[in-house]
Amino acid sequence: MANQFVQKRGIKAIIVLTVLALALQWLLSYSAVIREIEGQFLDQLVKYRASKQTASHEIVVIDIDDSSLIAMSGLVGKWPWPRSVHAELLEFILSHEPRAVVFDILFSEPDVYRPDDDQYLSEVIQSNLNVYLAMASQASSGQNKPLLATYSKASGLEKTELAKPDAKAYLLLPHAISTQAWRLGSIDFLLDEDGVGRRYALYQDYQGWRMPSLPAKLAKDLGYEIPDSPTLILDWKTDHSIPHERHSYADILSQARHEKKVIPDAFLKDRIVVIGTTALGLHDFRATPINDSYPGLFILTTAIDNLISGDRLEALNNINIHIIVSVMFLIIAFFAAWRGLWFAIALASICFVGLILVFVLAAVNGILVYTFTSSVALLVFILSAFFMLYFEHQKVLEETLTTFNRFMDPSVVKKLLSEDSTDDILSSKSVEVTVLFSDIRNFTSISEQRTPGEMVSLLNHYFDRQVTTLFKYHATLDKFIGDAVMAFWGAPIAHEEHPVFAINAALEMIENLEIFKIEYGYKDFDIGIGIHTGFAVVGMVGAQQRYDYTVIGDTVNLASRIEGLTKNCAQILVSESTMQVAIDYFDFIPRGDFQVKGRNQTVKVYEPKRKTM
C-alpha cells in the first residue's frame, strides 16, 4: 500500500511533511516553553554527570554558616561583623602560605563607627598579592548613574576599542578597603530565562567596557587559560550543595586565637581559600540544575574549580545543529520519495533515537547538544507520516470495500479484509478457479412480448434471487452480461473444494428458477448453467476511471462454451475437471463429448445431481 501511496500522492505528501518538519524545527527554537523543557531535561543529565564528578582538592571553603553566626554573636554581635575579625582570620590564613585567598563578601560600605577596623583589613590585604575581593555591578542607562570612564583603574575595568565614552553603570566596589589593596572581580551569576542559573560570567560588558569576573581574574593571575567566551557553562562537581571541603568560620577563628585546633598546620598551604557564607539568614542562594537553593558561595567555588581544572561544559552552536538536522530531513525526504513512506518512517525513527542518544550521552560527557527541538520535529514527522499512511490505508480499504461489495457478500468482504492486506487482494495472480456462466434461454423472444420496463423489472427480480444464492455459497460475482451472469470461486477467498460450492449454487439456482416461474407465471422462462475448473488470472482490470475485479483466461472461455451446450441437453453442465473434484459430493450423469470453438480436443461434460440416499 505504501508503494501505491507514493506512486499516487506520495511525493506531494513527502514534500508537505518535510517542509512542516523543517519549519517546526526552526520555529520551536524560538519557543520559551520548549527551551525551558529542554533545559530541565539537560539539568537532570548535568546533575547525573555531577554525581560522578570529584571536586578539586585545591579549593577549601571557610564558611560563615549559621553555627558561626550563633557562635560569634556573643563576641562581636550580629552580622555584619567588624572588619578586624576578617583581618585577624586573614592573617592566620596567610601565615599558612595559601596559593590565594578569595573573599565572597562585598565590603562596599566603610564602617563609619570603626574606621580603624577597615584600615586594619586594608593593610593585611595590601601586604599580600594573593588576596582577592568581590564586587558586583548593575548596568543602567539612567542619567544619574556614574560614567564608567570616571571609575578608578584600581577597579580593574577594561576599556576596549568598542568602549563608548558615555556608558554608565553602577559598580558596587569594596569602598571599605583601600584602593591600593584592590584585586577585584565581579561575582555575577547569570540566570537563564527560566530563572535557573547555569552559567557564570567570565566578564561583564557595558557598551565596550569590560569587568572581569572574580573566578576569571583569579585563574588568570594563577596562570590558567581563560576561555574566549563571555560566559562559562558550569560543570557541577557534585549532585548536592557542598562540592568542596569546608570548615566553619568560627572554628578556624578559634584556632587563629589558639583556642582549639581544627586543621593541621600545613592544611592551607598552596590551596585556594574562599571565604563566604551559606547562612540561611544572609539569603545568598540561587536556583541551579542541582537544586533550587544552591549556596552562592559554592557557585563561586564551582566556577573557580572549572577554570583551574578545565572541566567546564561545552555547548554546540544551535544554528549548526539545526542545519545538520535540516540536511537530515532532506535525506529522509529523498529516501521517502525513492523507497516509500514506511522506509522514511524507519529512517526518521533511527534518526530520532540517534538524536536522543546524542542528547543524553553528550550531556553526560560534558557537551550540551541542543537536539530537543529537532527531536520534536522528527517525532512530528514520524507521527504525521503514520497518520497519512493510516488515512490512506482507510481510504484504500473503503474503496476496496465498495468495489468488492458489488461482487461478494459484504460480511465475507469484511472478514476477508480483516485477514489480508488490500495489496494482496487486489494484486493480479494466477490461481485455480471454478467459473460459472448462467444464461436465460430464448431471452430475445421473451423480451419481444414485454415492454422494456417489464423486462428490467423481470431481470431485477430474477437476479436478486440468484445473486443471493451465489453469495450464500461464497461466489465472487464477476459481471452481468445482458441476461447472463458470471461468477467464480477460488479468489479472492481460496477454497480447496470450490467446485463443490459452484455446483451447490447452480443446483439451488435451478430451484430458485422453479419458484420464480410459479410466482411470476413465466412458464417458458428457463436458464442454462455451465461450470468449468481451471487456472486463470484474477485481479483488477480496467481503466483508471473504472476498473473491476475479474477473471480472465481460457478457463472463462470454456465455461462460457459449456453453458452454450446446455440447450436441449441439461440445465446444468460441468467439465470433467470440475466433476473430478466434486465426485464425492454429487452424482454425475455423462452427457457426451463435444467439440467447442477454440479447442481441438473434445470436451466431456456432465450433469450434476444431488446424491440419493
C-alpha positions as CSV (number, residue, x, y, z in Angstrom):
1,M,0.0,0.0,0.0
2,A,2.9,2.4,0.8
3,N,4.3,2.0,-2.7
4,Q,0.9,2.6,-4.2
5,F,0.6,5.7,-2.0
6,V,3.9,7.1,-3.2
7,Q,3.0,6.4,-6.8
8,K,-0.3,8.3,-6.5
9,R,0.1,11.1,-3.9
10,G,3.3,10.2,-2.0
11,I,5.7,12.9,-3.4
12,K,3.4,15.7,-2.6
13,A,2.8,14.3,0.9
14,I,6.6,13.9,1.5
15,I,7.2,17.5,0.4
16,V,4.5,18.8,2.8
17,L,5.8,16.7,5.7
18,T,9.4,17.7,5.1
19,V,8.5,21.4,4.9
20,L,6.4,21.1,8.0
21,A,9.2,19.4,9.9
22,L,11.8,21.9,8.8
23,A,9.6,24.9,9.7
24,L,8.7,23.3,13.1
25,Q,12.3,22.7,14.0
26,W,13.2,26.4,13.5
27,L,10.0,27.8,15.0
28,L,10.3,25.6,18.1
29,S,13.8,27.0,18.8
30,Y,12.1,30.4,19.5
31,S,9.7,28.9,22.0
32,A,10.5,29.8,25.6
33,V,8.4,26.8,26.7
34,I,10.3,24.3,24.6
35,R,13.6,25.8,25.7
36,E,12.6,25.5,29.3
37,I,11.6,21.9,28.9
38,E,14.9,21.2,27.1
39,G,16.7,22.9,29.9
40,Q,15.0,20.8,32.5
41,F,16.0,17.6,30.7
42,L,19.5,18.8,30.4
43,D,19.6,19.8,34.0
44,Q,18.8,16.2,35.0
45,L,21.6,14.9,32.8
46,V,24.1,17.5,34.1
47,K,23.1,16.6,37.7
48,Y,23.7,12.9,36.9
49,R,27.1,13.9,35.5
50,A,27.8,15.9,38.6
51,S,27.1,12.8,40.8
52,K,30.1,11.1,39.1
53,Q,32.4,14.1,39.5
54,T,35.1,14.9,42.1
55,A,35.7,18.4,43.2
56,S,39.2,19.9,43.2
57,H,41.1,19.3,46.5
58,E,42.9,22.5,45.9
59,I,39.9,24.6,46.9
60,V,38.9,24.9,50.6
61,V,36.0,26.9,51.9
62,I,35.8,28.8,55.2
63,D,32.0,29.1,55.7
64,I,30.2,31.8,57.6
65,D,27.4,29.3,58.3
66,D,24.5,29.5,60.8
67,S,26.6,28.0,63.6
68,S,29.3,30.6,63.1
69,L,26.7,33.4,63.3
70,I,25.5,32.0,66.6
71,A,28.9,31.4,68.0
72,M,30.2,34.9,67.0
73,S,27.1,36.8,68.2
74,G,28.3,36.8,71.8
75,L,31.7,38.1,70.8
76,V,31.2,40.6,68.0
77,G,27.4,41.0,67.8
78,K,25.2,40.4,64.8
79,W,26.2,40.4,61.2
80,P,27.9,42.3,59.7
81,W,30.9,41.8,61.9
82,P,33.8,44.3,62.4
83,R,36.3,44.1,59.6
84,S,39.0,43.5,62.2
85,V,37.6,40.0,62.7
86,H,38.2,39.2,59.0
87,A,41.7,40.8,59.2
88,E,42.5,38.6,62.2
89,L,41.4,35.5,60.3
90,L,43.1,36.6,57.1
91,E,46.4,37.0,58.9
92,F,46.1,33.4,60.2
93,I,45.3,32.0,56.8
94,L,48.1,33.9,55.1
95,S,50.6,32.6,57.7
96,H,49.9,29.1,56.2
97,E,51.0,30.3,52.8
98,P,47.9,29.6,50.7
99,R,48.0,30.0,47.0
100,A,45.2,32.6,47.0
101,V,42.5,33.9,49.3
102,V,39.1,34.9,47.9
103,F,36.5,36.9,49.8
104,D,33.0,36.2,48.6
105,I,31.9,39.2,50.7
106,L,31.0,42.7,49.5
107,F,32.9,45.3,51.6
108,S,31.0,48.0,49.7
109,E,30.4,50.4,52.6
110,P,33.0,51.8,55.0
111,D,32.4,51.2,58.7
112,V,31.9,54.8,59.9
113,Y,31.9,53.7,63.5
114,R,35.1,51.6,63.3
115,P,37.2,53.1,60.6
116,D,40.3,51.6,62.2
117,D,39.0,48.1,61.6
118,D,38.6,48.9,57.9
119,Q,42.2,50.2,57.9
120,Y,43.4,47.1,59.6
121,L,41.9,44.8,57.0
122,S,43.1,47.0,54.1
123,E,46.7,46.8,55.5
124,V,46.6,43.0,55.7
125,I,45.2,42.7,52.2
126,Q,47.6,45.2,50.7
127,S,50.6,43.4,52.2
128,N,49.8,40.4,50.2
129,L,49.4,40.0,46.4
130,N,47.2,36.9,46.6
131,V,44.0,38.2,48.2
132,Y,41.0,38.9,46.0
133,L,37.9,40.9,46.7
134,A,34.4,40.7,45.3
135,M,32.5,43.4,43.5
136,A,29.0,43.5,41.9
137,S,27.6,45.6,39.1
138,Q,24.3,46.9,37.8
139,A,24.2,48.2,34.3
140,S,22.0,51.2,33.6
141,S,21.5,54.0,31.1
142,G,20.0,56.3,33.7
143,Q,21.2,59.9,33.8
144,N,22.2,59.7,37.4
145,K,24.5,56.7,37.0
146,P,28.3,57.3,37.1
147,L,30.2,57.3,33.8
148,L,32.3,54.2,33.5
149,A,35.2,56.4,32.4
150,T,35.3,58.0,35.9
151,Y,36.0,54.8,37.8
152,S,39.4,54.2,39.2
153,K,41.9,52.0,37.3
154,A,42.1,50.0,40.5
155,S,38.6,48.7,39.8
156,G,40.0,46.5,37.0
157,L,37.6,47.9,34.5
158,E,39.0,47.4,31.0
159,K,38.4,49.8,28.1
160,T,38.1,48.1,24.7
161,E,38.1,49.6,21.3
162,L,34.3,49.5,21.3
163,A,34.0,51.3,24.6
164,K,31.5,54.2,24.5
165,P,32.6,57.3,26.4
166,D,29.1,58.0,27.7
167,A,28.5,54.4,29.0
168,K,27.2,54.4,32.6
169,A,26.7,51.7,35.2
170,Y,26.7,51.2,39.0
171,L,29.8,49.3,40.1
172,L,29.4,48.1,43.7
173,L,33.1,48.3,44.7
174,P,34.7,47.4,48.0
175,H,35.0,51.0,49.3
176,A,35.7,49.8,52.8
177,I,39.1,48.7,51.5
178,S,41.9,50.9,50.3
179,T,42.0,51.0,46.5
180,Q,45.7,50.2,46.7
181,A,44.7,46.7,48.0
182,W,42.1,46.0,45.3
183,R,42.4,42.9,43.2
184,L,38.8,42.7,42.1
185,G,36.4,40.6,40.1
186,S,32.6,40.5,39.7
187,I,30.5,37.8,41.2
188,D,27.7,37.9,38.7
189,F,26.0,34.6,38.4
190,L,23.7,34.6,35.3
191,L,20.1,33.3,35.4
192,D,18.6,31.9,32.2
193,E,15.1,32.9,31.1
194,D,13.5,30.1,33.2
195,G,15.2,31.5,36.4
196,V,17.8,28.8,36.7
197,G,21.5,29.7,36.8
198,R,23.7,27.5,34.6
199,R,26.4,30.0,33.5
200,Y,28.9,32.2,35.3
201,A,30.0,35.4,33.6
202,L,33.7,35.5,32.8
203,Y,33.4,39.2,32.3
204,Q,30.6,41.8,32.2
205,D,30.4,44.0,29.1
206,Y,29.0,47.5,29.4
207,Q,29.0,49.1,25.9
208,G,32.6,48.1,25.3
209,W,33.8,48.4,28.9
210,R,34.7,45.0,30.4
211,M,34.8,44.0,34.1
212,P,36.4,40.5,34.6
213,S,34.7,38.1,37.0
214,L,36.3,37.1,40.2
215,P,37.0,33.5,39.1
216,A,38.4,34.7,35.8
217,K,40.6,37.3,37.5
218,L,41.9,34.7,39.9
219,A,42.5,31.9,37.3
220,K,44.3,34.3,35.0
221,D,46.6,35.6,37.8
222,L,47.4,32.0,38.7
223,G,48.4,31.2,35.1
224,Y,45.4,29.3,33.9
225,E,44.0,29.7,30.4
226,I,40.7,31.6,30.3
227,P,38.1,30.5,27.7
228,D,37.5,33.0,24.9
229,S,33.8,33.5,25.7
230,P,31.8,35.8,27.8
231,T,30.3,33.1,30.0
232,L,31.3,29.8,31.5
233,I,28.7,26.9,31.5
234,L,29.3,25.4,34.9
235,D,30.3,21.8,35.2
236,W,29.0,21.0,38.7
237,K,31.2,18.9,40.9
238,T,28.5,17.1,43.0
239,D,24.8,16.4,42.9
240,H,24.4,18.1,46.4
241,S,25.1,21.6,47.6
242,I,28.6,21.2,49.1
243,P,31.1,20.2,46.5
244,H,34.3,21.5,48.2
245,E,35.8,20.9,51.6
246,R,34.6,23.4,54.0
247,H,35.2,24.5,57.7
248,S,33.2,26.7,59.9
249,Y,34.5,30.3,60.1
250,A,34.1,30.3,63.9
251,D,36.2,27.1,64.2
252,I,39.0,28.5,62.1
253,L,38.9,31.8,64.0
254,S,39.1,29.8,67.3
255,Q,42.3,28.1,66.0
256,A,43.7,31.5,64.9
257,R,43.1,32.6,68.6
258,H,44.8,29.4,69.8
259,E,41.6,28.3,71.5
260,K,41.4,24.9,69.7
261,K,43.0,23.1,66.8
262,V,40.7,22.4,63.8
263,I,43.1,21.9,60.9
264,P,46.7,20.7,60.6
265,D,49.4,23.3,60.3
266,A,50.1,22.7,56.6
267,F,46.4,22.3,55.7
268,L,46.0,25.6,53.8
269,K,49.4,25.6,52.2
270,D,49.2,26.1,48.4
271,R,45.4,25.9,48.4
272,I,42.8,28.4,47.2
273,V,40.9,29.6,50.3
274,V,37.4,31.0,49.7
275,I,35.7,32.9,52.5
276,G,31.9,33.3,52.2
277,T,28.6,32.4,53.7
278,T,25.9,29.7,53.5
279,A,23.9,31.0,56.4
280,L,20.2,30.9,55.6
281,G,19.6,34.4,57.1
282,L,22.0,36.0,54.6
283,H,20.0,34.8,51.7
284,D,22.8,34.0,49.2
285,F,21.1,31.2,47.4
286,R,20.3,30.6,43.7
287,A,18.3,28.1,41.6
288,T,20.7,25.7,39.7
289,P,20.4,22.4,37.9
290,I,21.5,20.7,41.2
291,N,18.7,22.2,43.3
292,D,16.6,25.3,43.7
293,S,18.6,26.7,46.7
294,Y,22.2,26.3,45.9
295,P,24.6,28.5,48.0
296,G,26.1,31.3,46.0
297,L,29.4,30.6,47.8
298,F,29.7,27.2,46.2
299,I,28.6,28.5,42.8
300,L,31.7,30.7,43.0
301,T,33.9,27.8,44.0
302,T,32.5,25.7,41.2
303,A,33.4,28.4,38.7
304,I,36.9,28.6,40.1
305,D,37.2,24.8,40.0
306,N,36.1,24.7,36.4
307,L,38.7,27.3,35.3
308,I,41.6,25.6,37.1
309,S,40.6,22.1,36.1
310,G,39.4,22.8,32.6
311,D,36.4,20.5,33.1
312,R,33.8,23.1,32.1
313,L,30.8,22.2,30.0
314,E,30.8,22.9,26.3
315,A,27.7,23.7,24.2
316,L,27.4,23.2,20.4
317,N,26.0,26.0,18.4
318,N,22.2,25.7,17.9
319,I,22.4,27.0,14.4
320,N,24.8,24.4,13.3
321,I,22.7,21.6,14.9
322,H,19.6,22.9,13.1
323,I,21.5,23.0,9.8
324,I,22.7,19.4,10.3
325,V,19.2,18.2,11.2
326,S,17.7,20.1,8.2
327,V,20.1,18.2,5.9
328,M,19.0,15.0,7.7
329,F,15.4,15.9,6.9
330,L,16.2,16.4,3.2
331,I,18.0,13.0,3.1
332,I,14.9,11.4,4.7
333,A,12.7,13.1,2.1
334,F,14.8,11.8,-0.7
335,F,14.6,8.2,0.6
336,A,10.9,8.6,1.2
337,A,10.4,9.6,-2.4
338,W,12.6,6.7,-3.5
339,R,11.5,3.9,-1.2
340,G,8.2,5.0,0.3
341,L,6.9,6.5,3.5
342,W,7.4,3.3,5.5
343,F,11.1,3.4,4.7
344,A,11.2,7.1,5.6
345,I,9.5,6.4,8.9
346,A,12.0,3.7,9.7
347,L,14.9,6.1,8.8
348,A,13.4,9.0,10.7
349,S,12.9,6.7,13.7
350,I,16.5,5.8,13.6
351,C,17.5,9.4,13.4
352,F,15.1,10.3,16.3
353,V,16.6,7.6,18.5
354,G,20.1,8.8,17.4
355,L,19.3,12.4,18.4
356,I,18.0,11.3,21.8
357,L,21.2,9.2,22.4
358,V,23.4,12.1,21.3
359,F,21.4,14.4,23.6
360,V,21.9,12.1,26.6
361,L,25.4,10.8,26.0
362,A,26.9,14.1,25.0
363,A,25.5,15.8,28.1
364,V,26.8,13.1,30.4
365,N,30.2,13.6,28.8
366,G,30.2,17.3,29.2
367,I,28.9,18.5,25.8
368,L,25.5,20.1,25.6
369,V,23.9,19.3,22.3
370,Y,20.5,21.1,21.9
371,T,18.7,18.4,19.8
372,F,15.4,18.7,21.7
373,T,13.5,20.8,19.2
374,S,14.9,18.7,16.3
375,S,13.8,15.6,18.1
376,V,10.3,17.0,18.5
377,A,10.2,17.9,14.8
378,L,11.3,14.4,13.9
379,L,8.7,12.9,16.1
380,V,6.0,15.1,14.5
381,F,7.3,14.0,11.1
382,I,7.0,10.3,12.1
383,L,3.6,10.6,13.6
384,S,2.3,12.7,10.7
385,A,3.6,10.0,8.3
386,F,1.9,7.3,10.3
387,F,-1.4,9.2,10.2
388,M,-1.0,9.8,6.5
389,L,-0.4,6.1,5.9
390,Y,-3.3,5.2,8.2
391,F,-5.8,7.5,6.4
392,E,-4.5,6.3,3.1
393,H,-5.0,2.8,4.2
394,Q,-8.5,3.6,5.4
395,K,-9.2,5.2,2.1
396,V,-8.0,2.2,0.1
397,L,-9.9,-0.1,2.5
398,E,-13.1,1.9,1.9
399,E,-12.5,1.8,-1.9
400,T,-11.9,-1.9,-1.7
401,L,-15.0,-2.5,0.3
402,T,-17.0,-0.5,-2.2
403,T,-15.5,-2.5,-5.0
404,F,-15.9,-6.0,-3.5
405,N,-19.4,-5.3,-2.1
406,R,-20.6,-5.3,-5.7
407,F,-19.0,-8.8,-6.2
408,M,-19.3,-10.6,-2.9
409,D,-21.4,-10.9,0.3
410,P,-20.5,-7.7,2.4
411,S,-19.9,-9.8,5.5
412,V,-17.5,-12.0,3.6
413,V,-15.7,-8.9,2.3
414,K,-15.1,-7.5,5.8
415,K,-13.8,-10.9,7.0
416,L,-11.5,-11.1,4.0
417,L,-10.1,-7.6,4.5
418,S,-9.5,-8.3,8.2
419,E,-7.3,-11.2,7.3
420,D,-5.5,-9.9,4.3
421,S,-4.0,-6.7,3.1
422,T,-5.7,-4.8,0.3
423,D,-2.5,-5.1,-1.8
424,D,-2.6,-8.9,-1.6
425,I,-6.3,-9.0,-2.5
426,L,-6.1,-6.5,-5.4
427,S,-2.9,-7.8,-6.9
428,S,-3.1,-9.9,-10.1
429,K,-2.3,-13.6,-9.8
430,S,-2.8,-16.9,-11.5
431,V,-4.9,-19.3,-9.4
432,E,-7.2,-22.3,-9.8
433,V,-10.8,-21.1,-10.1
434,T,-14.2,-22.5,-10.9
435,V,-16.2,-20.3,-13.3
436,L,-19.9,-20.4,-13.6
437,F,-21.9,-19.0,-16.5
438,S,-25.7,-18.7,-16.4
439,D,-27.8,-17.5,-19.3
440,I,-31.5,-17.1,-19.8
441,R,-32.7,-19.2,-22.7
442,N,-34.8,-17.7,-25.5
443,F,-34.4,-14.3,-23.9
444,T,-34.9,-12.4,-27.2
445,S,-38.3,-14.0,-27.8
446,I,-39.4,-13.3,-24.2
447,S,-38.3,-9.7,-24.3
448,E,-40.3,-9.2,-27.6
449,Q,-43.5,-10.0,-25.7
450,R,-43.0,-7.4,-22.9
451,T,-42.2,-3.7,-22.6
452,P,-38.6,-2.6,-21.7
453,G,-39.8,-1.6,-18.2
454,E,-41.3,-5.0,-17.6
455,M,-38.1,-6.8,-18.8
456,V,-35.9,-4.7,-16.5
457,S,-38.2,-5.5,-13.6
458,L,-38.3,-9.1,-14.5
459,L,-34.4,-9.3,-14.7
460,N,-34.0,-7.4,-11.4
461,H,-36.3,-9.8,-9.5
462,Y,-34.6,-12.8,-11.1
463,F,-31.1,-11.7,-10.5
464,D,-31.9,-10.7,-6.9
465,R,-32.7,-14.3,-6.1
466,Q,-29.7,-15.8,-7.9
467,V,-27.2,-13.3,-6.6
468,T,-28.3,-14.1,-3.0
469,T,-27.7,-17.7,-3.7
470,L,-24.3,-17.1,-5.3
471,F,-23.3,-15.0,-2.2
472,K,-24.6,-17.8,0.0
473,Y,-22.1,-20.2,-1.5
474,H,-19.2,-17.6,-1.3
475,A,-19.1,-16.8,-5.0
476,T,-17.4,-13.8,-6.4
477,L,-19.8,-12.1,-8.7
478,D,-17.9,-11.1,-11.8
479,K,-20.4,-9.3,-14.0
480,F,-23.9,-9.3,-15.7
481,I,-23.8,-9.6,-19.5
482,G,-27.3,-8.7,-20.6
483,D,-29.4,-11.6,-19.4
484,A,-26.3,-13.7,-18.4
485,V,-24.5,-13.7,-15.1
486,M,-20.9,-14.8,-14.5
487,A,-19.4,-15.8,-11.1
488,F,-16.3,-17.6,-9.9
489,W,-14.8,-19.3,-6.9
490,G,-11.2,-19.6,-5.7
491,A,-10.4,-15.9,-5.5
492,P,-10.0,-13.7,-3.6
493,I,-11.1,-16.3,-1.0
494,A,-9.3,-19.6,-1.6
495,H,-11.3,-22.9,-1.2
496,E,-9.8,-26.3,-1.8
497,E,-13.2,-27.6,-2.9
498,H,-14.6,-24.6,-4.7
499,P,-16.2,-26.8,-7.5
500,V,-18.5,-28.1,-4.7
501,F,-19.6,-24.6,-3.9
502,A,-20.2,-23.8,-7.5
503,I,-22.3,-26.9,-8.1
504,N,-24.4,-26.4,-5.0
505,A,-25.0,-22.8,-6.1
506,A,-26.0,-24.0,-9.6
507,L,-28.5,-26.6,-8.2
508,E,-30.1,-24.0,-5.9
509,M,-30.3,-21.5,-8.8
510,I,-32.4,-24.1,-10.7
511,E,-34.6,-24.5,-7.6
512,N,-34.9,-20.7,-7.4
513,L,-35.9,-20.7,-11.1
514,E,-38.8,-23.1,-10.5
515,I,-40.1,-21.0,-7.6
516,F,-39.7,-17.8,-9.7
517,K,-41.6,-19.3,-12.6
518,I,-44.5,-20.2,-10.3
519,E,-44.6,-16.9,-8.5
520,Y,-44.5,-14.8,-11.7
521,G,-46.2,-17.1,-14.1
522,Y,-43.3,-17.4,-16.5
523,K,-43.7,-21.0,-17.7
524,D,-41.3,-20.6,-20.7
525,F,-38.6,-19.0,-18.5
526,D,-35.5,-21.2,-18.4
527,I,-31.8,-21.0,-17.9
528,G,-28.6,-22.9,-18.7
529,I,-25.6,-23.1,-16.4
530,G,-22.0,-24.0,-17.5
531,I,-19.2,-24.7,-14.9
532,H,-15.5,-25.3,-15.5
533,T,-12.5,-25.5,-13.2
534,G,-9.0,-24.5,-14.3
535,F,-6.3,-21.9,-13.9
536,A,-6.9,-18.3,-14.7
537,V,-5.6,-14.8,-14.0
538,V,-7.6,-12.9,-11.3
539,G,-7.2,-9.2,-10.5
540,M,-8.2,-5.6,-11.0
541,V,-8.8,-4.9,-14.7
542,G,-9.9,-1.7,-16.4
543,A,-9.1,1.9,-16.9
544,Q,-8.0,4.5,-14.3
545,Q,-11.5,5.9,-14.2
546,R,-13.2,2.5,-13.9
547,Y,-11.8,-0.9,-13.0
548,D,-13.3,-4.2,-11.8
549,Y,-12.1,-7.3,-10.1
550,T,-12.4,-10.1,-12.7
551,V,-11.1,-13.3,-14.0
552,I,-9.6,-13.8,-17.5
553,G,-8.2,-16.7,-19.4
554,D,-9.1,-19.9,-21.3
555,T,-11.0,-21.3,-18.2
556,V,-13.5,-18.5,-18.6
557,N,-14.0,-19.1,-22.3
558,L,-14.5,-22.8,-21.8
559,A,-17.1,-22.2,-19.0
560,S,-19.0,-20.0,-21.4
561,R,-18.8,-22.6,-24.2
562,I,-20.1,-25.3,-21.8
563,E,-23.1,-23.1,-20.9
564,G,-23.9,-22.9,-24.6
565,L,-24.0,-26.8,-24.7
566,T,-26.9,-26.9,-22.1
567,K,-29.6,-26.2,-24.8
568,N,-31.5,-29.4,-25.5
569,C,-29.1,-31.3,-23.1
570,A,-29.4,-30.3,-19.5
571,Q,-29.9,-27.2,-17.3
572,I,-26.5,-27.6,-15.7
573,L,-23.3,-29.0,-17.3
574,V,-19.9,-29.2,-15.8
575,S,-16.5,-30.0,-17.2
576,E,-14.6,-33.2,-16.4
577,S,-12.1,-31.2,-14.2
578,T,-15.0,-29.9,-12.1
579,M,-16.5,-33.3,-11.9
580,Q,-13.3,-35.0,-10.7
581,V,-13.0,-32.7,-7.7
582,A,-16.7,-32.9,-6.7
583,I,-17.3,-36.6,-7.5
584,D,-17.6,-37.5,-3.8
585,Y,-20.4,-34.9,-3.2
586,F,-22.7,-35.4,-6.2
587,D,-23.9,-37.9,-8.7
588,F,-22.8,-37.1,-12.3
589,I,-24.6,-38.1,-15.5
590,P,-22.3,-38.2,-18.6
591,R,-23.7,-36.1,-21.3
592,G,-21.2,-36.8,-24.1
593,D,-18.1,-35.3,-25.8
594,F,-18.5,-32.0,-27.7
595,Q,-16.3,-30.0,-30.0
596,V,-16.3,-26.4,-28.9
597,K,-15.0,-23.3,-30.6
598,G,-11.4,-22.5,-30.0
599,R,-10.4,-26.1,-28.9
600,N,-9.0,-29.0,-30.9
601,Q,-9.9,-31.6,-28.4
602,T,-13.4,-32.5,-27.5
603,V,-14.9,-31.6,-24.1
604,K,-16.6,-34.1,-21.9
605,V,-19.5,-32.7,-19.9
606,Y,-21.6,-34.0,-17.0
607,E,-24.9,-33.1,-15.5
608,P,-24.7,-33.0,-11.6
609,K,-27.4,-34.3,-9.4
610,R,-27.7,-34.3,-5.7
611,K,-26.7,-37.7,-4.2
612,T,-29.6,-40.0,-3.5
613,M,-29.7,-41.6,0.0
